[in-house]
Amino acid sequence: MSKNRFELDSERLGTVDEHGNRVYLHPEDVKGIWKDRRDIVYWILIGLYLVLPWIYINKKPALLIDIINREFTFMGSTFFGVDPILFFLIIISSIFFIAFMTSLFGRVWCGWGCPQTVFISSLFLKVESFIEGSARERRALDEAPMSAEKFFKKALKWIIFALISLHIAHTFIGYFIGPRELFHMTMGSPLEHFGIFSATMIITTIFLLDFGWFREQFCIIACPYGRMQSVIMDENSLVIAYDKKRGEPRRGTPGVLRENEGDCINCYNCVKVCPTGIDIRRGTQLECIACTNCIDACDEIMIKMKRPTGLIRYGSENELSGVPRKTITPRSMIYAAISLLFVGIFILFINKSTDLQILFLRGSETFTYIDQTVTNRFTVKFNHQGGADYKVLLKVHDPALQDKIKIITPISPIDLVSFEKKAIVFFKFSPTLLENGTKKINIDIVDKSSGNVIATKEVVLVGPVH
């Protein structure tokens, strides 16, 4: 039997008991320079998350992913009918960028930027500590039988959790339909927008159960990134590590004299503050989210013991072994190169998609020939991304043919206010213009407001052979 309740079994995770049941963790509060730094980063990220959709540029949210209307807006620029390949390129480039950062700095995303860590540490644990007390008091409350006090505290905590989850979920939905539109929807009956209401409630429930109850289990069981890091990281990756050379043998090791002991006094503070229930002294583990709690907890003890801080610190396996760390390695360069490649492809696609795409489609009748006049009917399909609106005119490019070919459009100019527009165009001309029944001409698409030629397309006119 363990002498210390925080001493972990070597054969199982710290979040399960000998019967495989979950051990609910109550990480103790920690103070220190790394905690202060993370708090600043967390609140900046939370502020950005909550405020960004309310920032309007060119009368649209700074970030809007309108899936229904196939519209993507970012910092005043709007792209319509966004191709799925663009989202694929964003996702794949992000994956390799995270791989690049992980190869250099370990699980810096988990500890400093992941919403799971940010919201739980900054909001949910704070509420839990405020209502139920310290880690020891929370643990005692969970183990105590149900009472009026326990029921009140638990109910109050989950009510506040639900309110926080509602706000997080509404902000999340706001990124997809716009916060102002969502606000007006919430003022009406849920039945008026039942689909949005249902989606919001489902996402609220997911956030509530994840941040309020599932917590570290997501990082340990469900998150694929934790499994990926073992492949991405190497001996030069920066991780949170315990310096065994300095710390061992620990205080209380059988047969070791006090003057021969290392700096670790076996206080288990690093275990008590860990949100995933690991002992960092056992080396780098998949369950470690690099939150730095153990660094602050250990440094506090080292200061009290008048020993140098850094027994647990950021470092690499090479550094702990006395080998200089290589910041840039072939592995990290490969990840960076692949990420930059996909970013470059994404930029090329965006630049191409913002151009006005024009396609002339011939009508079902090849041509009509009435009163010595040939008529060709075309459907012109316009596609363009971006926020620019066009009013365009069609004009024959060759000045010598402008008086010989008449262009008729039911509406002139053609107003391109959406990402896709179709227009009917008739070309009328004398059959003497044709050579063996055909004639290739160039058509200029002219911006009415500026008079500039936006694009020039080739069209083949057909008619009777004389």
Summary of the structure (lengths in Angstrom):
residues: 466
radius of gyration: 32.7
end to end distance: 105.4
largest distance: 115.4
contacts: 1324
relative contact order: 0.11
helix: 46%
strand: 20%
